[in-house]
């Protein structure tokens, strides 16, 4: 308590210098907080768009299907598995999928496609596929009046085969157990763009895919949506304990989309480097101020040493003064940053040139108010201030009374 009283007394002795130094710390906090807030908000928005685009936050496969896909690596007892997942806390949406490559024929033209069998209503609750229907009607799972199953086709396939709504196409692929799968389908909708994830996909109801591939009631993949993408690892860990089948592979989106996750992590590290440079510039100013203060108080330190004050106590006095000033500067910076971050969280920054992520428009950068954006800058300001106070503190602690008192 005595050290704190002395720290405040010494800071108030040079009010103008303390105010200017604290102000530089406050603006350093503000810049760091705003930079982190915009970056974290952007990352959160992109990750949310990406995971809700098609991946989901957690995926379940049979064995090593994720690394080595095969039509025979499918999950049986699907109804029981879905019932368990629906009742799991933290799970918002569950969508089983059947995945198989096929050839799409229209007349004398053909193109390779990925057939995806989905539960239309479950997929609607798990991903944004319904928002990507550019033309036609989203899947209902029903057949057309002629008895053909209705499919949704990606834009790249549409462009290659010159398809339009109502056209009939033929799918040929490998069915379960090595059989030849082939059937006629009718185009009910066109989804995505020529550059989106769906460009080479043909979507049909899960029942239609099971009939087409002779698979029965099974699925290759189950996509799970959680309340927050940040909960993916925890939910995946809980599901591993809850589901007793050792053949099931349960992975969060960070594993399913490893390349995307590593790219985002690397980009985040680059942003942290930028924040570190801001703190470096602030710390240089703080170092200069604390050094000047130490030099001006050389006689004071000499007197303290002459009456028996230990070097450690002198060192602690300098360190505590700097930390107190940094804490006050961080508090002032937080009061400035909070309303600014909150404004950008609500309104964002409109991008001059909107971009698409998986066919979903991304037109503004939105900030985020969180522990990272509000507390981390304060810790950085206090840490860097304490770090730069080490040199002046050591210098003051090593002052000898004779030299100090004879220097004036």
Secondary structure as GFF3:
##gff-version 3
##sequence-region A 1 408
A	DSSP	alpha_helix	2	13	.	.	.	ID=ss1
A	DSSP	alpha_helix	15	50	.	.	.	ID=ss2
A	DSSP	pi_helix	51	55	.	.	.	ID=ss3
A	DSSP	beta_strand	58	62	.	.	.	ID=ss4
A	DSSP	alpha_helix	78	86	.	.	.	ID=ss5
A	DSSP	beta_strand	91	106	.	.	.	ID=ss6
A	DSSP	beta_strand	109	118	.	.	.	ID=ss7
A	DSSP	alpha_helix	120	126	.	.	.	ID=ss8
A	DSSP	three_ten_helix	129	132	.	.	.	ID=ss9
A	DSSP	beta_strand	133	136	.	.	.	ID=ss10
A	DSSP	beta_strand	149	154	.	.	.	ID=ss11
A	DSSP	alpha_helix	155	161	.	.	.	ID=ss12
A	DSSP	beta_strand	168	174	.	.	.	ID=ss13
A	DSSP	three_ten_helix	176	178	.	.	.	ID=ss14
A	DSSP	beta_strand	180	191	.	.	.	ID=ss15
A	DSSP	three_ten_helix	197	200	.	.	.	ID=ss16
A	DSSP	beta_strand	201	205	.	.	.	ID=ss17
A	DSSP	alpha_helix	206	213	.	.	.	ID=ss18
A	DSSP	beta_strand	221	226	.	.	.	ID=ss19
A	DSSP	three_ten_helix	229	231	.	.	.	ID=ss20
A	DSSP	alpha_helix	232	242	.	.	.	ID=ss21
A	DSSP	beta_strand	248	252	.	.	.	ID=ss22
A	DSSP	alpha_helix	253	256	.	.	.	ID=ss23
A	DSSP	alpha_helix	258	296	.	.	.	ID=ss24
A	DSSP	alpha_helix	298	306	.	.	.	ID=ss25
A	DSSP	alpha_helix	311	347	.	.	.	ID=ss26
A	DSSP	beta_strand	349	357	.	.	.	ID=ss27
A	DSSP	beta_strand	360	365	.	.	.	ID=ss28
A	DSSP	alpha_helix	371	397	.	.	.	ID=ss29
A	DSSP	alpha_helix	401	405	.	.	.	ID=ss30
###
